[in-house]
């Protein structure tokens, strides 16, 4: 049994009592908590011995909170661990500043590429590989720079999502370039009914939210 567990076994009842805890009868002046520094003063009343909850908490390195008629004594290894774990989880999903800057640029170039494709389709203009190649090239370069800037685990996870967004955009681009080369009719509202485009737009929004919060979040739309 760990030291925290032994302390918990000895003092678990303290969380359920009023601001004093009864100890066995006898002539006692102080209570020593093994594994903790110092001792706790003991008060004798009506033949019984008591210690203050606050003093007990200090000796056990615990935290005391009051709510209504209830006292909660949080021993080490309980609430403190939960708090530190939550803090560690937040830190593990944080995106680095360099990656955030590069990620913003990468997503901007993909968004511009998508906007040009959408404009061509909506206005009935020819959708050609030569016309869209410069936008694809710019997005490719920006994505590579973001990849270089991805240093932490969270950066790498976000980078994968950004890469998936790029691949969605490339498939969308190639699909309509191919339809145009085969002289197929492209409805001006084609993108509104295209599941691939809807998935790309949703992924773009998810990546935008990640950049705004500075935290990686695994979003199904970017898979």
C-alpha positions in Angstrom: 0.0 0.0 0.0 1.4 3.4 -0.9 2.0 6.2 1.6 -0.9 8.2 0.2 -3.2 5.2 0.6 -2.1 4.6 4.2 -2.8 8.2 5.0 -6.1 7.9 3.3 -7.0 4.9 5.4 -6.1 6.6 8.7 -7.9 9.9 8.0 -10.7 9.1 5.5 -13.3 9.7 8.3 -12.1 13.3 8.6 -14.0 14.3 5.5 -17.3 13.3 7.1 -16.9 15.0 10.4 -17.3 18.5 11.8 -14.2 20.7 12.2 -12.7 18.4 14.8 -12.0 14.7 14.7 -12.3 12.4 17.7 -9.3 10.3 18.8 -9.1 7.5 21.4 -9.2 8.4 25.1 -6.1 8.9 27.1 -3.6 11.6 28.0 -2.4 12.7 24.6 -0.9 16.1 23.7 -0.1 15.6 20.0 -0.8 13.4 17.0 2.0 12.4 14.7 1.2 11.6 11.1 3.8 9.1 9.7 5.2 10.3 6.5 4.4 13.9 7.2 6.5 16.6 8.8 5.6 17.9 12.3 2.7 16.9 14.6 -0.9 18.0 15.2 -2.0 19.6 18.6 -4.6 17.6 20.4 -7.5 19.1 22.4 -9.2 17.1 25.2 -12.9 17.6 25.8 -15.2 15.5 28.0 -12.7 12.7 28.2 -12.1 12.6 24.5 -9.3 13.9 22.3 -9.8 16.0 19.2 -7.7 17.6 16.4 -8.6 20.3 14.0 -9.4 19.3 10.4 -7.2 22.2 9.1 -4.2 21.0 11.1 -4.9 17.4 9.9 -5.0 18.6 6.3 -1.7 20.5 6.7 0.0 17.4 8.2 -1.4 15.1 5.5 -0.6 17.7 2.7 -4.3 17.6 1.9 -6.9 20.3 0.8 -10.0 21.2 2.8 -13.2 22.6 1.3 -16.6 23.5 2.8 -19.9 23.2 1.1 -23.1 23.6 3.2 -22.8 21.2 6.2 -20.2 19.0 4.5 -16.4 19.1 4.8 -14.3 17.5 2.1 -10.7 16.5 2.8 -8.9 15.8 -0.5 -5.8 13.7 0.2 -2.8 13.6 -2.1 -3.4 11.3 -5.0 -7.1 12.1 -5.3 -8.3 15.6 -6.5 -4.7 16.9 -6.8 -3.9 14.2 -9.3 -7.0 14.9 -11.3 -6.1 18.6 -11.5 -2.5 17.9 -12.5 -3.6 15.3 -15.1 -6.1 17.8 -16.6 -3.3 20.4 -16.8 -1.0 17.9 -18.4 -3.6 16.9 -20.9 -4.1 20.5 -21.9 -0.4 21.0 -22.3 -0.1 17.9 -24.5 -2.7 19.2 -27.0 -1.2 22.7 -27.2 0.1 23.7 -30.7 3.5 25.4 -30.9 3.6 29.1 -32.0 5.8 28.3 -35.1 3.4 25.6 -36.2 0.4 27.9 -35.7 1.9 30.6 -37.9 2.8 28.0 -40.6 -0.6 26.3 -40.3 -2.5 29.6 -40.8 -0.6 30.2 -44.0 -1.1 26.6 -45.2 -4.9 26.7 -44.6 -5.1 30.2 -46.3 -3.5 28.8 -49.5 -5.9 25.8 -49.5 -8.8 28.1 -48.9 -7.7 30.3 -51.8 -7.3 27.2 -54.1 -10.9 26.1 -53.1 -12.3 29.6 -53.7 -10.9 29.8 -57.2 -12.3 26.3 -58.1 -15.7 27.3 -56.7 -15.7 30.5 -58.6 -14.9 28.8 -61.9 -17.7 26.2 -61.4 -20.3 28.7 -60.2 -19.7 31.1 -63.2 -19.4 28.3 -65.8 -15.8 29.0 -66.6 -13.4 26.3 -67.9 -12.0 24.3 -65.1 -8.4 23.4 -66.3 -5.4 21.9 -64.7 -3.2 24.7 -66.0 -5.4 27.3 -64.5 -5.5 25.7 -61.1 -1.9 24.5 -61.0 -0.4 27.7 -59.4 -2.9 27.5 -56.5 -2.1 23.9 -55.9 1.6 24.6 -56.0 1.3 27.4 -53.5 -0.7 25.2 -51.2 1.9 22.4 -51.5 4.7 24.7 -50.6 2.9 26.1 -47.6 2.0 22.6 -46.4 5.6 21.6 -46.5 6.7 24.6 -44.4 4.0 23.7 -41.9 5.3 20.2 -41.8 8.8 21.4 -41.0 7.4 23.6 -38.2 5.5 20.7 -36.6 7.7 19.7 -33.6 5.4 18.5 -30.9 3.0 15.6 -30.8 0.0 17.9 -31.0 1.6 19.7 -34.0 2.1 16.3 -35.8 -1.5 15.4 -35.1 -2.8 18.7 -36.5 -0.4 18.4 -39.4 -2.0 15.1 -40.3 -5.4 16.8 -40.3 -4.1 19.6 -42.5 -2.6 17.1 -44.9 -5.9 15.3 -45.1 -7.6 18.6 -45.9 -5.1 19.1 -48.7 -5.7 15.7 -50.1 -9.5 16.3 -50.1 -8.9 19.5 -52.0 -6.7 17.8 -54.5 -9.3 15.1 -55.1 -12.0 17.7 -55.6 -9.7 19.7 -58.0 -8.8 16.6 -60.0 -12.5 15.5 -60.2 -13.7 18.6 -61.9 -10.6 19.0 -64.1 -11.3 15.5 -65.3 -15.0 16.2 -65.9 -14.0 19.3 -67.9 -11.4 17.4 -70.0 -14.1 14.8 -70.8 -16.5 17.6 -71.9 -18.9 16.7 -69.1 -21.5 19.3 -68.1 -20.7 20.8 -64.7 -23.7 22.3 -62.9 -22.9 25.7 -61.3 -24.4 24.3 -58.1 -22.3 21.1 -58.2 -20.3 21.8 -55.1 -23.4 22.4 -53.0 -24.4 18.7 -53.6 -20.9 17.3 -53.5 -20.1 15.2 -50.3 -16.4 15.6 -50.9 -16.7 19.4 -50.9 -18.9 19.3 -47.8 -16.3 17.2 -46.0 -13.5 19.5 -47.0 -15.4 22.6 -45.8 -16.2 20.9 -42.5 -12.5 20.0 -42.0 -11.5 23.5 -42.8 -13.8 24.8 -40.1 -12.4 22.3 -37.6 -8.8 23.4 -38.5 -9.8 27.0 -38.1 -11.2 26.3 -34.6 -7.9 24.5 -33.7 -5.9 27.5 -34.8 -8.1 29.9 -32.9 -7.9 27.9 -29.7 -4.2 26.9 -30.1 -5.2 23.3 -29.2 -5.4 20.1 -31.3 -8.8 18.5 -31.5 -9.4 15.3 -33.4 -12.3 16.0 -35.7 -13.9 13.2 -37.8 -14.3 15.5 -40.8 -10.5 15.7 -41.2 -10.1 11.9 -41.4 
